[in-house]
Amino acid sequence: MRTGEPLPAVGEALAALATGLWHWDTATGLVTVDAEAARLLGLPAEQVSLTEAQARARLHPVDWNEITGVVQLAVAEGTLAEVRIRVMDEQGRIVRIVRSRSKPSFDRVHKAYRLIGTLQEVTEPTPGTPAGRSAVTGDWRRSREAFLLDAGRALAEARSTQEVLRVTANLSMPGFSPDGLAVFGVAGDRLTIIGHHGQQQGDESPFSEMPLDTDYPAAEAARTGRAVYLSSPEQYKARYPLAWPLAERFGRRSWAFLPLTVAGRTMGAWMAAFTYPVAFTPDERSVLATVARMLAQALTRAGVVESERALTDGLQRTMLPRLGSQRIPGMSVAARYVPTGGGLQVGGDWYDVIPLPNGRFALVIGDVQGHDVQAAGLMGQLRIALRAYASEGHRPDAVLSRAARFLHGISDEDPSDPRFATCVYVEVDPATGVLDIARAGHPDPAFRMADGTVLTRPTSGGLPLGIDPDADYPTTRLALEPGETMLICTDGLIETGGHDLDTGWRRLRVILEEHKGDLEELADTLVQAVHGPSSHHTTGPLADRREDDIAVLLLSREGDGCGCGDTMTAVRPVRRTVLTVAQAEPERVAAARQQLRELLHDWSSPDQVDSAVLLLSELLTNVLVHTDSDALLVAEITGAVGERRLRIEVTDGGDDLPHKRRPGELASSGRGLVLIELLAHAWGVDPRGESKSIWFELYESVDGSGDGSWSP
């Protein structure tokens, strides 16, 4: 070509350089290539328009997906899109590698990408050469994809801001890894530092609380939502002369500042700094941009989790009492609450300790149906109502009756979602240890005696609160002896781990009987054994059962074995239980038999246990059949193991003394005293004015012979 002649057409010049042109419009879904580009793609050398599916068939599938990402990144940053592409034949073999350079744009009206670019064949460098090490090869791509998968999984599992920062600091990017990281947030019009890595503590001071309009790369990235790449100190100094003195002392050679964007909102910026020069090729920018997007999403999730946790902690502090302020003369209280049921980690379980006007105090524990925010709200209202009724001086039955009417009224406001609550209310006299218990559909309390024996003492009860506004809640009176501990809890402590009420109580009984620490340690042990890792080794028969919230309340009366001091020692030799069987409650005879078996759980002779249960049934049944009064049962075990004495005494209000008879073979009564005389080692009848007591004794025999030898 001579001087002064017109320049050749662009297409002719590119064809002379073995460079083709291609045009892609995602709105129409067509890819148009000229003759040279068609030849590079393995098609006849002529201009042709292809569908996206036809174009994709000529390219490696990984590279096609990469083109989409690089185009989106270039549009976001306003830069060129450059990518290497493997061209495939019909048999799936790589025939050549081409490089594409294009300037994409985004049509906001049609929400489509348009780009015009070039295609040029490149030669793969020799492995081991500097060019080979820096080339974007298939191995590098696979390493990058594996890195992004690992990074995405690790960031997705982080549940706090500190965990997200720790995961980000430990990311090892393929081929280039930053040695300094910083995450910036936006608070109003200020740039804040959420966390950093690779710098000394205090190095962040000049960069914290920086106005967003400051001439600083992170501020620009957060302000504009566009990434800033600085490949050299000279480029940093020329572009940000005011900020350069602050960054110079760290000795870095390259920097990348990427916006942290979620749902179209820029929440901050991420800085990755390198001690060696980085060119920030499109592939490297793609990796950094992908990590920035995952980091922004992880920080957003962590912020939501931390906000929920703060809400949960606030609700718990508001709705649960602080036992440290409760001083009960002669007694100790310990409590635990573990929310395990709902996504917000709040539920309907609660406990309370209420001082009463008469100098006594009340223990309350309950469970509102549900594991959501509404259950937590109802729990707070019900707790306040119970505290108000108790502070007015009402007895336990009156407190629960008023609470039932209160909760029923609240439930009527939303008939589509009625709620109820179970509850136990215990009024305690610290001076005498007398417990007045009213129960609304809740599990019975359990008692750990001074020698470690555990009994579940049945108490009278009514319907759960909120079902019937006119429900009655009878009161049961028990005594907490010195050295004894009472446990009341929600069903979450019993049933967590797939247990039902029976298997769950057996699990708790072992823990209560074997524990040797103080009361606080016992509370921790109960929760850890149910909710901790050890619960996976004691899974119950209902393994698919949904876990529930846990509330535990322990009350000990000072004495040997109570756990009020350093250890919970078992030195008291007396084991006792008291139970009343009313004329209108014959079903409590079964409860009395069960309590006696629990009292004799470690008795050496099973035959003697059966004999004691049989004789107790006879005495209680005689009172209910032959008198018009209630029966009072007192069972007591004294002495050392192997030489113990069991004494059972049943008192009634009748003054007619029993007489031993000789019933015939067909007689339906008259055998009670005969059985007592045959099976008991000693027995008797004690007149007491207008009442009487019938008692019998059994002496423990290790070999089960029951020879009656016993020394008091």
Secondary structure, DSSP 4 states (H G I P E B T S, - for coil): --TTSPPPPHHHHHHHTTEEEEEEETTTTEEEE-HHHHHHTTS-SS-EEEEHHHHHHTB-HHHHHHHHHHHHHHHHHT--EEEEEEEE-TTS-EEEEEEEEE--EEETTTTEEEEEEEEEEEPPPPTTSHHHHHS--HHHHHHHHHHHHHHHHHHHH--SHHHHHHHHHT---SS---SEEEEEEEETTEEEEEEEESS-TTTTGGGTTEETTSS-HHHHHHHHS--EEE-SHHHHHHH-TTTHHHHHTTT-SEEEEEEEEETTEEEEEEEEEESS-----HHHHHHHHHHHHHHHHHHHHHHHHHHHHHHHHHHHHHHS--GGG---TTEEEEEEEE--SSTTS--SEEEEEEE-TTS-EEEEEEEES-SSHHHHHHHHHHHHHHHHHHHTT--HHHHHHHHHHHHHHHHHT-TTS---EEEEEEEE-TTT-EEEEEEES-PPPEEE-TTS-EEE----EEPPBTT-TT----EEEEE--TT-EEEEE-HHHHHTTT--HHHHHHHHHHHHHH--S-HHHHHHHHHHHHHSGGGGGS--S-TTPPP--EEEEEEEESSTTSSSSS--------EEEEEEE-TT-TTHHHHHHHHHHHHTTT-S-HHHHHHHHHHHHHHHHHHHHH-SS-EEEEEEEESSTTS-EEEEEEEES--PPP------TT-SS--HHHHHHHH-SEEEEEEETTEEEEEEEEE--TTS--------
